[in-house]
Amino acid sequence: MRRKKSIFAKLILLLVLFFIVFASYNAYKRYSFTKERADLSKYLGVTGDDVAIYLNDNLQNHYDTTIKHKALKSNGAVYLPLSFVKAFINNRFYFARDINKILYCIYDEVRVAGDTDIHQIGNAPYIIFKDEPYLLIDYVKDYTNIRYDAYLDDESKRVYIYTDWDKEIIAYLKGREAARVQGGNKSPVITDLKKGEEVKILEKMTKWIKVKTADGYIGYIRKNKVNKEKENIPVSNYTETVRKRTKLSKKPCIGFHQVLSNYSSSKLPDLLKNAKNINVIAPTWYVIRNNSGDIRSIANDAYVQYCQAKKMSVWATINNFDLDDIDEKLVFSNTLTRRKMIDKILREVSVNNLDGINLDIEQVSPEAGEDYTQFVRELSIELTKIGCILSIDTYVPYNYNKQYDLKEYNDFCDYVIIMCYDEHYAGSKEAGSVSSINYVRDGINLSLVNVDKDKLIIGLPFYTRIWTTTTDGKVTSIAGASQAMETAALTQGLKFTFDETTCQNYGTKITQEGDTVECWMEDDLSLAYKIHEIKKMDLAGTAAWKLTQERENFFKIIDINE
């Protein structure tokens, strides 16, 4: 019996020992730190001469090798894709493909760089790789307030680019530590750190912190492994070139004058009889005629003299729609064509003693947007030299209009005019207001994201539409001067009431055929609501489309100088 008890006790002891060993093994597996090394080429998404891009410590192509935003190592230096530079760093670099040059506009000249030129660090300012320009990072830095750190000697190359200058938190390692892909002891090791090594703290968690290491990796280390935290504020030595702006002494109150043929100055007194408050007149004298950049002129020197004698500035308008259709991409992407148009404009300014030029280039495609912006920059440089005002007309900046670069217009133009009309236009599929109060508010608030308020002018309509929607859903409209449209609407029997949504008098009726006739009236009341929004935001001025369509009091209402 004693022998059996002894054997049983031994079995129990062996079983306990087994469970102790098993539990210890599992605890070791669970809580020990792996020495597995991360696959850095996979982690960074680069191999060979590709260079991973970190922007403000965020990896641009993390775990996704399909993203195009990778830099390139060439001749020992970093080259950035132009598409990346324009999207995230500096949109002003322009590749003139027709002459194979990179153009960069500062406010008094166009800087030109070729792929055979030599930058001061000894490299070409750009190279062509897979049909895309790649810009030397030091060339980008010449014109941009950035700093960077490049690590090009490792198999997995990387560059850190910083566009912010916020304070950094620096700490030091208490002892040896491993930086890992994620916070956790089983996460693969990116790099090993030594005692006393400096790290930049990016994010703090309960037990782990995200850091940038001295050897240029971002990973996670244990929170209790660092001490001696301190703040570091990066210092910038970059100086921005400032454009010399030309502006009016008063807030512009602009009347657009649509001129389709030679207009005698003798007609001006009658034209301006209800427009005594305007201080700028913008006649549509110039039209781009063809894809060669020829510009038709119907300018009138006597017209200018008359207006200036009446203390009105003349900002002659250039448009792209009063004659035949043109290919804006073809016109504005050609370096010689842009120069040809600018030279023509400068001659017209000189001959006719113009105070300003107004650009009204509409329906520019997304593909032609950057080319048109480059034309604006180059024209601005020349007009600034002679003190001639440059204003530009553009749309309420919704996403589908983002090819119109308001930020660059703000930097290179004296005034930016947002056309807060044609909210519903001739081709609209539903009836609606030409310019509701919310459309004007959008025009103001969305534009102020990129346009200084002392440059922002709001364009308002002096016209109205009467809409007819047939029983089968067909929508048509007629447009005309506000007063004439009100008379026509009342003659048709429309009954008007105030609509709080649009802040307009709204009229409607059902015809004997069952069609719906509607009108959102642009009148003194509607205009006053819009002007209230403009005054509230203390904007630069107002503009009106167009002269001859105003009611008697319209120009009194839109003059925000009073």
C-alpha positions as a printed Julia matrix, in Angstrom:
562×3 Matrix{Float64}:
   0.0     0.0     0.0
   2.82    2.39    0.93
   4.51    1.57   -2.38
   1.35    2.38   -4.34
   0.98    5.7    -2.5
   4.57    6.58   -3.31
   4.07    5.91   -7.01
   0.85    7.96   -7.01
   2.62   10.87   -5.28
   5.37   10.81   -7.86
   2.81   10.88  -10.66
   1.09   13.86   -9.07
   4.44   15.6    -8.72
   5.32   14.91  -12.36
   1.94   16.2   -13.44
   2.4    19.4   -11.4
   5.87   19.84  -12.83
   4.48   19.32  -16.31
   1.84   21.97  -15.81
   4.42   24.36  -14.34
   6.69   23.86  -17.35
   3.75   24.15  -19.74
   2.48   27.33  -18.07
   5.98   28.82  -18.0
   6.44   28.04  -21.68
   3.14   29.67  -22.59
   3.91   32.67  -20.4
   7.28   32.97  -22.1
   5.67   32.74  -25.53
   3.11   35.33  -24.55
   5.23   37.87  -22.71
   8.7    37.52  -24.19
   9.91   39.99  -26.82
  10.32   38.7   -30.35
  13.6    39.25  -32.14
  11.96   38.85  -35.55
  13.12   41.58  -37.95
  10.61   43.53  -40.0
  10.74   43.27  -43.77
  11.64   46.91  -44.36
  11.12   46.77  -48.1
   7.55   45.68  -47.45
   7.11   48.04  -44.52
   8.3    51.08  -46.49
   7.06   49.86  -49.87
  10.32   50.62  -51.7
  13.21   48.73  -53.26
  16.26   49.68  -55.32
  16.49   53.41  -55.98
  12.89   54.1   -54.91
  12.69   56.35  -51.85
   9.8    56.23  -49.38
   8.32   59.65  -48.66
   7.31   60.7   -45.15
   5.37   63.97  -45.12
   5.22   65.5   -41.64
   6.11   62.02  -40.31
   3.32   60.25  -42.22
   4.41   57.56  -44.68
   2.79   58.3   -48.04
   2.79   54.76  -49.41
   2.5    52.7   -46.23
   1.97   49.03  -47.15
   0.74   50.01  -50.63
   3.23   49.66  -53.47
   0.68   50.94  -56.01
   0.79   54.52  -54.75
   2.78   56.71  -57.12
   4.11   58.98  -54.41
   7.6    57.57  -54.14
  10.74   59.59  -54.55
  13.8    58.57  -56.51
  17.51   58.47  -55.67
  19.62   59.76  -58.54
  23.26   60.82  -58.43
  23.18   60.68  -54.63
  20.23   63.07  -54.26
  16.47   62.85  -53.74
  14.07   63.66  -56.58
  10.34   64.11  -55.91
   7.53   63.43  -58.41
   6.12   66.71  -59.69
   2.6    65.39  -59.05
   3.47   64.9   -55.37
   5.13   68.32  -55.07
   2.12   70.07  -56.6
  -0.4    68.16  -54.51
   1.27   68.43  -51.11
   4.16   70.9   -51.07
   4.12   73.69  -53.67
   1.66   73.98  -56.53
   3.58   76.72  -58.33
   6.08   74.53  -60.19
   4.9    74.26  -63.8
   6.25   71.86  -66.41
   6.21   73.51  -69.84
   6.24   70.3   -71.83
   6.47   72.12  -75.17
   9.91   73.54  -74.27
  10.9    70.85  -71.74
  11.45   73.37  -68.93
  10.27   73.82  -65.37
   8.87   77.32  -64.82
   8.52   78.92  -61.44
   6.91   82.34  -61.07
   7.97   84.69  -58.36
   6.2    88.01  -58.34
   8.55   89.89  -60.62
   9.93   87.21  -62.97
   9.57   83.71  -64.36
  12.43   81.45  -63.28
  13.31   78.81  -65.9
  15.11   75.51  -65.22
  16.15   72.88  -67.75
  17.15   69.27  -67.23
  20.68   70.07  -68.43
  21.14   72.93  -65.95
  23.13   72.38  -62.76
  21.76   73.22  -59.34
  24.16   74.6   -56.75
  24.46   71.18  -55.06
  25.75   69.78  -58.36
  22.64   68.01  -59.67
  20.15   68.73  -62.42
  17.13   70.61  -61.02
  14.87   67.92  -62.45
  14.95   64.66  -64.37
  12.35   62.83  -66.42
  11.42   59.4   -65.09
   8.62   57.33  -66.66
   7.46   60.44  -68.56
   7.04   62.5   -65.37
   9.33   65.28  -64.14
  11.0    64.54  -60.8
  12.22   67.66  -59.0
  15.45   67.81  -57.01
  14.38   68.26  -53.41
  16.91   71.08  -52.89
  15.44   72.86  -55.93
  11.98   72.59  -54.36
  13.42   73.86  -51.07
  14.77   76.97  -52.85
  11.18   78.15  -53.32
   9.35   76.5   -50.43
   9.41   76.76  -46.65
  10.28   73.12  -45.99
  13.02   71.1   -44.29
  13.97   67.5   -44.92
  16.08   64.55  -43.73
  17.19   61.93  -46.25
  18.45   58.4   -45.55
  19.8    57.04  -48.82
  22.57   54.62  -47.78
  20.28   51.82  -46.55
  18.65   49.22  -48.74
  15.27   50.76  -47.86
  15.68   54.45  -48.66
  13.51   57.16  -47.18
  13.12   60.91  -46.96
  11.31   62.93  -44.31
   9.8    66.21  -45.54
   8.33   68.78  -43.17
   5.99   71.58  -44.16
   5.02   72.39  -40.58
   7.2    74.13  -38.01
   5.41   73.03  -34.86
   7.28   72.29  -31.65
   8.69   68.77  -31.24
   9.06   66.62  -28.12
  12.51   65.02  -27.79
  13.43   62.28  -25.3
  16.39   59.97  -24.58
  16.67   56.19  -24.08
  17.35   54.91  -20.56
  18.82   51.72  -21.97
  18.82   49.47  -24.99
  15.48   49.12  -26.76
  13.97   47.92  -30.04
  11.68   50.08  -32.18
   8.86   47.91  -33.51
   6.29   48.06  -36.31
   3.43   48.23  -33.79
   3.11   48.63  -30.03
   3.51   45.08  -28.71
   6.23   42.67  -27.74
   5.44   40.34  -30.65
   5.65   43.06  -33.26
   8.7    42.75  -35.58
  11.74   44.92  -34.9
  12.48   47.83  -37.24
  15.71   49.04  -35.65
  17.72   48.72  -32.43
  18.33   51.7   -30.15
  21.18   52.33  -27.71
  21.24   53.9   -24.28
  21.21   57.7   -24.47
  19.96   57.73  -28.04
  17.65   60.6   -28.98
  14.11   59.98  -30.24
  11.34   62.29  -31.35
   8.03   61.45  -29.68
   5.13   61.41  -32.13
   2.33   59.82  -30.12
   1.87   58.56  -26.54
  -0.22   55.57  -25.53
  -0.67   53.75  -22.23
   2.44   51.55  -22.39
   3.97   52.39  -25.75
   5.01   55.53  -27.59
   5.43   56.15  -31.3
   8.81   57.7   -32.1
  11.07   58.74  -34.91
  14.56   57.36  -34.29
  17.91   59.03  -34.88
  18.62   56.65  -37.78
  15.44   57.66  -39.56
  12.76   55.1   -38.75
   9.33   55.46  -37.21
   8.3    52.73  -34.77
   7.01   51.95  -31.3
   9.02   51.62  -28.08
   8.05   51.06  -24.45
   6.99   54.23  -22.68
   9.07   53.52  -19.57
  12.28   53.35  -21.61
  12.61   57.13  -22.15
  13.2    60.15  -19.94
  14.54   63.7   -20.04
  11.82   65.02  -22.35
  12.38   68.47  -23.8
  10.8    70.74  -26.39
  12.46   71.66  -29.67
  11.08   74.35  -31.99
  12.42   74.13  -35.57
  13.71   77.42  -36.96
  12.99   78.52  -40.52
  15.29   80.85  -42.45
  13.03   80.97  -45.49
  11.91   84.39  -46.75
   8.77   84.62  -48.9
   8.87   87.02  -51.84
   5.95   89.44  -51.6
   4.06   90.76  -54.63
   3.52   94.49  -54.87
  -0.25   94.87  -55.05
  -2.19   97.6   -56.87
  -5.6    98.45  -55.44
  -8.26  101.15  -55.48
  -8.52  103.69  -52.69
 -12.2   102.73  -52.27
 -13.93   99.38  -52.43
 -14.65   98.53  -56.06
 -18.26   98.77  -57.18
 -18.01   97.24  -60.66
 -20.46   97.36  -63.52
 -19.81   94.83  -66.29
 -20.62   96.26  -69.7
 -21.23   93.62  -72.33
 -19.91   95.05  -75.6
 -20.2    92.9   -78.72
 -19.3    95.53  -81.32
 -17.76   99.0   -81.45
 -19.46  101.15  -78.84
 -19.52  104.9   -79.14
 -18.49  106.87  -76.07
 -21.36  109.24  -76.83
 -23.73  106.55  -75.55
 -22.1   106.39  -72.14
 -24.15  109.13  -70.4
 -27.36  107.21  -71.07
 -25.73  103.88  -70.18
 -24.61  105.22  -66.8
 -27.67  107.23  -65.82
 -28.66  104.72  -63.12
 -25.07  103.76  -62.28
 -23.77  106.87  -60.6
 -22.35  104.89  -57.69
 -20.03  102.64  -59.68
 -16.31  103.39  -59.58
 -15.2   100.65  -62.01
 -16.57   99.8   -65.41
 -15.53   96.55  -67.1
 -16.27   96.54  -70.84
 -15.98   93.17  -72.61
 -13.61   94.42  -75.28
 -11.26   91.51  -75.75
 -11.95   87.98  -76.91
  -9.53   85.11  -77.6
 -10.26   84.39  -81.25
  -8.54   81.09  -81.93
  -6.13   78.43  -80.73
  -3.2    80.56  -81.92
  -3.94   83.09  -79.17
  -5.04   85.96  -81.39
  -7.13   88.46  -79.45
  -9.88   90.57  -80.99
 -10.04   94.13  -79.69
 -12.92   96.59  -79.89
 -11.36   98.96  -77.37
 -12.27  102.63  -77.49
  -9.85  105.26  -76.24
 -12.56  107.94  -76.02
 -14.64  105.57  -73.87
 -11.72  105.28  -71.43
 -11.18  109.02  -71.33
 -14.85  109.69  -70.6
 -14.98  107.16  -67.75
 -11.74  108.35  -66.19
 -12.97  111.93  -66.34
 -15.98  110.73  -64.33
 -13.62  109.18  -61.74
 -14.29  105.63  -62.92
 -11.52  103.11  -63.5
 -11.7   100.99  -66.64
 -10.88   97.29  -66.24
 -11.2    95.87  -69.73
 -12.44   92.27  -69.8
 -10.93   89.39  -71.78
 -13.14   86.37  -72.38
 -13.05   83.09  -74.28
 -16.71   82.7   -75.29
 -17.98   85.63  -77.36
 -16.48   84.19  -80.56
 -15.75   80.64  -81.71
 -14.95   77.88  -79.23
 -11.27   77.45  -78.44
  -9.26   74.61  -76.97
  -8.09   76.13  -73.67
  -5.59   73.33  -73.12
  -3.99   73.99  -76.49
  -3.97   77.76  -76.01
  -2.69   78.04  -72.43
  -0.23   75.14  -72.46
   1.79   76.69  -75.29
   4.57   78.91  -73.95
   4.81   81.08  -77.06
   1.03   81.5   -77.25
   0.85   82.7   -73.65
   3.63   85.2   -74.38
   1.87   86.36  -77.54
  -1.37   87.06  -75.66
   0.43   88.85  -72.84
   2.28   91.1   -75.3
  -1.03   91.96  -77.0
  -2.62   92.8   -73.65
   0.31   95.01  -72.66
   0.01   96.93  -75.93
  -3.71   97.45  -75.35
  -3.12   98.68  -71.81
  -0.57  101.17  -73.08
  -2.47  102.41  -76.14
  -5.81  102.79  -74.34
  -4.46  103.89  -70.95
  -6.38  101.12  -69.16
  -6.5   101.02  -65.36
  -6.93   97.28  -65.21
  -7.46   93.97  -66.95
 -10.25   91.6   -65.99
 -10.0    87.92  -66.94
 -13.27   86.1   -67.6
 -12.12   82.72  -68.91
 -14.94   80.26  -68.35
 -15.54   76.51  -68.6
 -11.85   75.65  -68.35
 -11.48   71.88  -68.23
  -9.68   70.15  -65.33
  -6.95   69.18  -67.82
  -6.33   72.85  -68.7
  -6.63   74.32  -65.21
  -2.93   74.47  -64.34
  -2.1    75.88  -67.79
  -4.6    78.7   -67.33
  -3.2    79.37  -63.86
   0.28   79.66  -65.36
  -1.05   82.25  -67.82
  -2.51   84.2   -64.89
   0.87   84.16  -63.11
   2.82   85.28  -66.17
   0.31   88.03  -67.01
   0.37   89.2   -63.39
   4.15   89.62  -63.45
   3.97   91.96  -66.45
   0.95   93.97  -65.24
   2.49   94.39  -61.78
   5.55   96.02  -63.35
   3.38   98.8   -64.84
   0.97   99.17  -61.92
  -2.04   97.85  -63.85
  -4.71   96.1   -61.78
  -5.44   92.44  -62.54
  -8.79   90.99  -61.52
 -10.13   87.55  -62.31
 -13.67   86.17  -62.52
 -14.38   82.66  -61.33
 -17.14   80.44  -60.02
 -18.38   79.6   -56.55
 -15.63   77.13  -55.56
 -17.37   73.79  -55.33
 -15.38   70.59  -55.86
 -16.24   70.4   -59.56
 -14.6    73.81  -60.07
 -11.32   73.11  -58.27
  -9.31   73.48  -61.49
  -9.8    77.21  -60.84
  -6.94   77.72  -58.37
  -8.18   80.39  -55.97
  -5.05   80.24  -53.83
  -2.82   81.14  -56.76
  -5.29   83.75  -58.01
  -5.18   85.31  -54.57
  -1.38   85.44  -54.66
  -1.08   86.83  -58.2
  -4.22   88.95  -58.7
  -5.28   92.2   -57.11
  -8.93   91.17  -56.89
 -10.81   87.87  -57.2
 -14.42   88.16  -58.35
 -16.72   85.26  -57.48
 -19.64   85.08  -59.9
 -22.54   84.35  -57.54
 -25.04   83.93  -60.34
 -26.17   81.24  -62.76
 -26.89   79.0   -59.79
 -29.63   77.77  -62.14
 -28.9    78.59  -65.77
 -30.37   78.04  -69.23
 -29.27   74.41  -69.34
 -30.41   73.47  -65.82
 -32.57   70.38  -65.51
 -34.71   71.96  -62.82
 -36.1    75.4   -62.19
 -34.51   77.5   -59.49
 -33.02   80.76  -58.35
 -30.34   82.55  -60.35
 -28.73   83.56  -57.07
 -30.19   82.41  -53.76
 -28.89   83.74  -50.46
 -27.24   80.39  -49.63
 -25.46   80.37  -52.98
 -24.0    83.78  -52.13
 -23.04   82.59  -48.65
 -21.27   79.6   -50.18
 -19.49   81.92  -52.59
 -18.24   84.0   -49.68
 -17.38   81.31  -47.14
 -15.81   78.79  -49.51
 -13.75   81.49  -51.23
 -12.43   82.92  -47.97
 -10.6    79.63  -47.39
  -8.07   80.73  -50.04
  -8.82   84.39  -50.82
  -8.04   87.36  -48.59
 -11.2    89.25  -47.71
  -9.66   92.54  -48.91
  -9.33   90.95  -52.37
 -12.67   89.15  -52.52
 -15.37   90.76  -54.67
 -18.83   89.2   -55.0
 -20.49   89.38  -58.41
 -24.29   89.64  -58.35
 -26.95   89.37  -61.08
 -29.15   92.16  -62.37
 -31.14   89.65  -64.42
 -33.89   87.15  -63.64
 -35.26   83.97  -65.21
 -38.85   82.87  -65.71
 -39.09   79.1   -65.8
 -41.6    76.74  -67.38
 -41.77   73.07  -66.44
 -44.12   71.1   -68.66
 -46.22   68.17  -67.51
 -43.71   65.78  -69.09
 -40.83   67.32  -67.07
 -39.22   69.46  -69.77
 -37.61   72.59  -68.29
 -37.05   75.84  -70.21
 -36.41   79.43  -69.2
 -36.14   82.95  -70.52
 -33.78   85.51  -69.01
 -33.81   89.28  -69.04
 -33.43   92.46  -67.07
 -34.95   92.24  -63.6
 -37.64   94.88  -64.1
 -38.64   93.53  -67.49
 -38.94   89.99  -66.1
 -41.1    91.19  -63.21
 -43.44   92.92  -65.66
 -43.59   89.78  -67.8
 -44.25   87.57  -64.76
 -47.06   89.76  -63.49
 -48.57   89.91  -66.97
 -48.59   86.1   -67.04
 -50.44   86.09  -63.73
 -47.74   84.85  -61.38
 -48.51   85.46  -57.7
 -45.47   86.44  -55.59
 -44.75   85.74  -51.93
 -41.52   86.0   -49.96
 -39.47   82.79  -49.86
 -37.35   82.6   -46.69
 -35.07   79.89  -48.09
 -33.78   81.96  -50.99
 -34.58   85.39  -49.46
 -36.36   86.32  -52.66
 -39.87   87.03  -53.84
 -41.05   83.81  -55.47
 -43.86   83.69  -58.0
 -45.67   80.72  -59.51
 -48.77   79.64  -61.42
 -50.17   76.57  -63.14
 -51.22   77.09  -66.76
 -54.36   75.67  -68.36
 -52.15   72.97  -69.92
 -50.89   71.97  -66.46
 -47.42   73.48  -66.9
 -45.72   75.13  -63.93
 -44.38   78.65  -64.38
 -41.98   79.96  -61.71
 -39.79   82.96  -60.99
 -37.32   83.81  -58.22
 -37.15   87.57  -58.56
 -33.94   89.6   -58.4
 -35.25   92.87  -57.01
 -34.32   95.49  -54.42
 -35.21   93.15  -51.55
 -33.23   90.19  -52.89
 -30.21   92.37  -53.59
 -30.33   93.96  -50.14
 -30.13   90.55  -48.44
 -27.02   89.69  -50.49
 -25.35   93.0   -49.77
 -25.97   92.47  -46.06
 -23.86   89.28  -46.23
 -21.06   91.1   -48.08
 -20.97   93.96  -45.61
 -21.1    91.59  -42.66
 -17.9    89.89  -43.87
 -16.25   93.24  -44.75
 -15.32   92.07  -48.25
 -13.38   94.02  -50.86
 -16.26   95.04  -53.1
 -19.13   94.16  -55.39
 -19.66   93.57  -59.1
 -22.82   93.39  -61.18
 -23.7    91.56  -64.38
 -24.65   93.65  -66.17
 -25.15   97.32  -67.06
 -28.51   98.01  -68.79
 -30.25   95.35  -66.68
 -30.32   97.31  -63.43
 -33.34   98.74  -61.7
 -33.2   102.37  -60.65
 -31.87  101.67  -57.13
 -29.62   98.67  -57.82
 -26.31  100.54  -57.91
 -27.21  102.46  -54.78
 -27.8    99.16  -53.0
 -24.59   97.42  -54.1
 -22.27  100.34  -53.29
 -20.77   99.16  -50.0
 -18.6   102.29  -49.62
 -21.55  104.12  -48.1
